[in-house]
Amino acid sequence: MTAPVTDDVTGRFVPCLNPATLSGIPLPTFLALAAGAGFPTAEVSIQQAQAHGPARLRDLLQELGVKVTAASGILPAGPVLPAPLLTAPDTYRACLDDLDGRLKAMTALGCTIATTVLNPRSPLHTTKARAVARKRIAQLATAAAVHGVRLAIEAVSVRAGLPPELDGPHPVADTLPQLAELLDDTDTDHAGLLVDSFHWAAAGADPAHITGLPPGTVAHVQIADTPASPTAGELTDSQRLFPGDGTVPWPAFADALARAGYAGPVSVELFNPALRALPAGEIARLSHHAATRCWTLAKAGPR
């Protein structure tokens, strides 16, 4: 039985905004909207940050009072999107071009977390896919550590609606315990897990999936809520809701993170086209409101 959520626990969590929540707007505009809504931290696409110029962006961040806490794109897929860990070999080798430059840009922005996603399924057989994943995690984490950056790897637990680049006939690792086991078998001390509340809920919302992680394993957290229907196995990322507007048991999630020793940013990440259609300023405002109220609102149950 877990202890109830307290202000001391939820006070550990720093509201953060993911750029996917405000898709399709320029990086400076995104950061200005985040700051205007009250976010002290934000995630960025490192490709966008490089295109803007890290020095100019650092000045803008200081002016806005926003800190970049995590960056996607350590493996880039075009000018904005990241590539998953188990991308094709030729693509992976191409992704390594200017890896050092991307990591230097993160350092210039004061960013200490590089996020990436592990494919939950793959065309490769499971044993081979996990071996490739371990090798790539070790390689990227070692390179990142030189720049004071830690790799944060996300387990994708939704099963429906996955893009082709994340899918395949053979399972790899789609829960936090499975990914933690793979990470434990990897030769690196510079990687941790990205815990996403939506994927955690899709995997069954078991607090033990978080509390059972080795101390210090949780490197970054992203948050979104789940609808009352469909079932967990039918969830898709396009159904993500503002935290507090769905069925995620937020007190249990908060307690589990606290017990795992996590105190840091909780980044609102939405892909829901209906919510993205709202005015950008309203999305940012609602996201900040959600990121600060969901922990205690959920005590009364979902609305």
C-alpha positions in Angstrom: 0.0 0.0 0.0 1.5 3.4 -1.0 1.5 6.5 1.1 -0.9 9.3 -0.1 0.4 12.0 -2.3 1.6 15.1 -0.5 2.5 18.6 -1.6 6.1 17.7 -0.7 6.0 14.8 -3.3 4.3 16.7 -6.1 6.5 19.7 -5.4 9.4 17.7 -6.6 8.0 17.8 -10.1 8.8 20.7 -12.4 6.3 21.5 -15.2 7.8 21.1 -18.6 6.4 21.4 -22.1 7.2 19.1 -25.1 7.2 20.7 -28.5 5.0 17.9 -29.9 2.1 19.4 -27.9 2.4 22.6 -30.0 3.3 21.0 -33.3 4.2 23.0 -36.4 5.2 26.3 -34.8 8.7 27.9 -34.9 11.0 27.1 -32.0 11.2 30.7 -30.6 7.4 30.9 -30.7 7.1 27.6 -28.9 9.5 28.8 -26.2 7.7 32.1 -25.8 4.3 30.4 -25.4 5.8 28.0 -22.9 7.2 30.9 -20.9 4.0 32.9 -21.2 2.0 29.9 -19.8 4.3 29.7 -16.8 6.6 26.8 -17.8 10.1 27.0 -16.3 11.4 24.2 -18.4 10.8 22.9 -21.9 12.0 20.1 -24.3 13.3 20.9 -27.7 14.2 19.2 -31.0 18.0 19.6 -31.1 17.8 19.9 -34.9 15.6 22.9 -34.5 18.0 24.3 -31.9 20.9 23.9 -34.2 19.1 25.5 -37.1 18.2 28.5 -34.9 21.8 28.8 -33.5 22.6 27.6 -30.0 24.1 30.9 -29.0 21.1 32.9 -30.1 18.8 30.3 -28.5 20.7 30.5 -25.2 20.2 34.2 -25.1 16.5 33.8 -25.9 16.1 31.2 -23.1 17.8 33.6 -20.6 15.4 36.4 -21.7 12.4 34.1 -21.3 13.5 32.5 -18.1 13.1 29.0 -19.5 15.6 26.1 -19.2 15.9 23.3 -21.8 15.8 20.2 -19.7 15.7 17.5 -22.5 16.3 17.3 -26.2 15.2 14.8 -28.8 17.1 14.1 -32.0 20.3 12.5 -30.8 19.4 10.3 -33.8 17.7 12.7 -36.2 15.0 12.0 -38.8 14.9 15.2 -40.8 14.8 18.7 -39.5 12.6 18.1 -36.5 11.7 14.5 -35.8 13.9 11.9 -34.0 14.7 8.4 -35.3 14.2 5.4 -33.1 17.1 3.3 -31.8 16.4 0.4 -34.2 16.4 2.3 -37.4 17.9 0.6 -40.4 21.7 0.1 -40.3 22.4 2.6 -43.2 20.1 5.1 -41.6 21.7 4.7 -38.2 25.2 5.2 -39.7 23.9 8.4 -41.4 22.4 9.5 -38.1 25.8 9.4 -36.5 27.0 12.2 -38.8 27.5 15.3 -36.6 26.5 13.5 -33.4 29.2 15.4 -31.7 27.8 18.7 -33.0 24.3 17.8 -31.7 25.7 17.0 -28.3 27.8 20.2 -28.2 24.6 22.1 -29.0 22.8 20.4 -26.0 25.7 21.4 -23.8 25.6 25.0 -25.0 21.9 25.1 -24.0 22.6 23.6 -20.6 20.6 20.5 -21.6 21.7 17.3 -19.7 19.2 14.8 -21.1 19.0 13.4 -24.6 15.8 11.4 -25.3 15.4 8.5 -27.6 12.8 5.8 -28.2 13.3 2.0 -28.4 11.2 0.2 -30.9 8.7 -2.1 -29.1 8.7 -4.4 -32.1 11.1 -4.9 -34.9 11.6 -6.8 -38.2 14.7 -8.3 -36.5 14.2 -11.4 -34.3 14.1 -10.5 -30.6 17.6 -11.7 -29.7 19.2 -9.9 -32.6 17.1 -6.7 -32.0 18.1 -6.6 -28.3 21.7 -7.1 -29.1 21.6 -4.2 -31.6 19.8 -2.1 -29.1 22.4 -2.7 -26.4 25.2 -1.9 -28.7 23.6 1.4 -29.9 22.6 2.4 -26.4 26.2 1.9 -25.2 27.6 3.8 -28.2 25.2 6.8 -27.8 25.5 7.0 -24.0 29.2 6.9 -24.1 29.3 9.7 -26.7 26.8 11.8 -24.7 28.6 11.3 -21.4 31.7 13.1 -22.8 29.5 16.2 -23.0 27.8 15.8 -19.7 24.6 14.5 -21.3 22.7 11.4 -20.1 20.7 9.2 -22.5 17.0 8.7 -21.6 15.3 5.8 -23.4 11.6 5.5 -23.7 9.6 2.2 -23.7 6.7 2.3 -26.1 3.8 0.3 -24.6 0.9 1.3 -26.9 0.2 -1.5 -29.4 -2.2 0.1 -31.8 -1.5 2.7 -34.4 2.3 2.5 -34.3 4.2 4.1 -37.2 6.0 1.6 -39.4 9.4 2.6 -38.2 8.5 1.4 -34.7 6.7 -1.7 -35.7 7.5 -5.3 -36.8 6.6 -8.9 -36.2 9.1 -9.6 -33.3 8.9 -8.1 -29.8 11.9 -6.2 -28.4 10.9 -4.5 -25.1 7.7 -2.6 -24.5 7.5 -2.1 -20.8 9.7 -0.4 -18.2 10.8 -3.7 -16.5 11.8 -5.1 -19.9 13.7 -2.0 -20.9 15.4 -1.8 -17.5 16.5 -5.4 -17.9 17.9 -4.6 -21.3 19.7 -1.6 -19.9 21.1 -3.6 -17.1 22.7 -5.9 -19.7 24.2 -2.9 -21.6 27.7 -1.9 -21.0 27.1 1.7 -19.9 26.6 3.8 -16.7 25.3 6.8 -18.7 21.8 5.8 -19.7 18.5 5.8 -17.9 14.8 5.4 -18.6 12.3 7.9 -19.9 9.0 7.2 -18.1 5.9 8.2 -20.0 2.6 8.1 -18.0 0.6 7.2 -21.2 2.8 4.2 -22.0 2.9 3.2 -18.3 -0.9 3.2 -18.3 -1.1 1.3 -21.6 1.1 -1.4 -19.9 -1.3 -1.7 -17.0 -0.5 1.2 -14.7 1.4 -1.0 -12.3 3.4 1.1 -9.7 5.8 -1.7 -9.3 7.0 -1.1 -12.9 8.5 2.1 -11.6 9.2 1.4 -7.9 11.0 -1.8 -9.0 13.5 0.1 -11.1 17.1 0.4 -9.7 17.7 3.7 -7.9 18.5 6.6 -10.2 17.2 4.8 -13.3 14.4 7.3 -14.1 16.1 10.0 -16.1 13.1 11.9 -17.5 9.3 11.9 -17.3 6.6 12.8 -19.9 2.9 13.0 -19.0 -0.4 12.6 -20.7 -3.7 11.1 -19.7 -5.7 8.1 -21.1 -9.3 8.1 -22.1 -11.9 6.0 -20.3 -12.2 3.9 -23.4 -10.9 2.0 -25.4 -9.1 -0.6 -23.4 -5.3 -0.3 -22.7 -4.4 -2.6 -25.5 -6.3 -0.4 -28.0 -4.9 2.9 -27.0 -3.1 5.0 -29.6 -0.9 8.1 -29.0 -3.5 10.2 -30.9 -5.9 9.7 -27.9 -3.6 11.4 -25.4 -5.4 13.9 -23.1 -4.3 16.7 -20.8 -3.1 15.2 -17.5 -6.1 15.1 -15.1 -8.7 14.7 -17.8 -8.6 10.9 -18.0 -8.1 7.7 -16.1 -4.4 7.7 -15.2 -4.1 7.1 -11.4 -2.0 10.2 -10.8 -1.4 9.8 -7.1 -0.1 6.3 -7.6 2.1 7.5 -10.5 3.5 10.4 -8.4 4.2 8.1 -5.4 5.9 5.6 -7.6 8.2 8.2 -9.1 9.0 9.6 -5.7 9.8 6.1 -4.4 12.1 5.6 -7.4 13.9 8.8 -6.4 12.8 11.0 -9.2 12.6 14.7 -8.7 12.6 16.7 -11.9 10.7 17.8 -15.0 7.4 16.3 -16.0 6.8 17.2 -19.6 3.3 17.4 -21.1 3.4 15.5 -24.4 0.3 15.4 -26.6 -0.3 14.1 -30.1 -4.1 14.4 -30.0 -5.2 16.2 -33.2 -8.4 17.6 -31.6 -6.3 19.2 -28.8 -3.6 20.4 -31.2 -6.4 22.2 -33.1 -6.9 24.6 -30.2 -5.2 28.0 -30.3 -1.5 27.5 -29.4 -1.6 29.9 -26.4 -4.6 28.0 -25.0 -2.8 24.7 -25.4 0.2 26.0 -23.5 -2.0 27.4 -20.8 -4.1 24.3 -20.4 -0.9 22.1 -20.4 0.6 24.1 -17.5 -2.6 24.0 -15.6 -2.8 20.3 -16.1 0.8 19.6 -15.2 0.3 21.3 -11.8 -3.2 20.1 -10.9 -3.4 16.5 -12.0 -1.6 15.0 -9.0 -4.2 16.0 -6.5 -7.3 16.3 -8.8 -7.1 12.6 -9.4 -7.8 11.8 -5.7 -11.4 12.4 -6.5 -11.3 10.1 -9.5 -11.4 10.9 -13.2 -13.9 13.5 -14.4 
